[in-house]
Structures are given as C-alpha cells and as structure tokens.
Amino acid sequence: MLAIMSERPAFLLNIPLHDMIGWWLRVQCCGRTVDLPFRLQASKMPAARLGDLLERLRCSKCGKPLERALIFDDPANNAGRYPEAVKVWRIEVVLPV
C-alpha cells in the first residue's frame, strides 16, 4: 500500500543553518549555478533553518524561487556537477513548483 504524505517532511527543513556550516548549498535557476556556503548564510541569519533559507532565496536574474537546490559537503570536487566522478555526500532538495 502506498502511503500519501499530507504535509511536507520537516526533518531536513528544520535543521538550523549553524548546524550545517561545513556544507554548501548549490542553487540553480535561469541556466546559472551558484554555490553558497552555509557558514556565510548562518552568519547572516543566525536563527534561521534550512526551510527558512530555501523559502527566502530568489533568483537574482528572474526574481522567481529557485529551480533546484543541492546540499553537498565538498565544493572542491564539483559534487553536484559531476556526481559520478566524485565520492562526496550530496542531497538534492526537490523544490515545490
């Protein structure tokens, strides 16, 4: 039997940004990709959680919510661009349309 979730799962969205300072957020929209260190985001918004950040971020080109978000732990290895070539942690966050 398939279980239908009536609300979004909160465990990932409730993680405080200061708990993610060793990780990076890769966001994509309008054909552009930007990597944001959680360390910087946590210093700007000390009480914020991941869900707060994802809701607030907008594309600087079109002003719309982001098309894609990827959380990864090693920016030097291109964790999201070539995932088959590197062995790092990465979590894709599917954003609502």
Summary of the structure (lengths in Angstrom):
residues: 97
radius of gyration: 14.0
end to end distance: 26.6
largest distance: 44.3
contacts: 232
relative contact order: 0.20
helix: 22%
strand: 26%
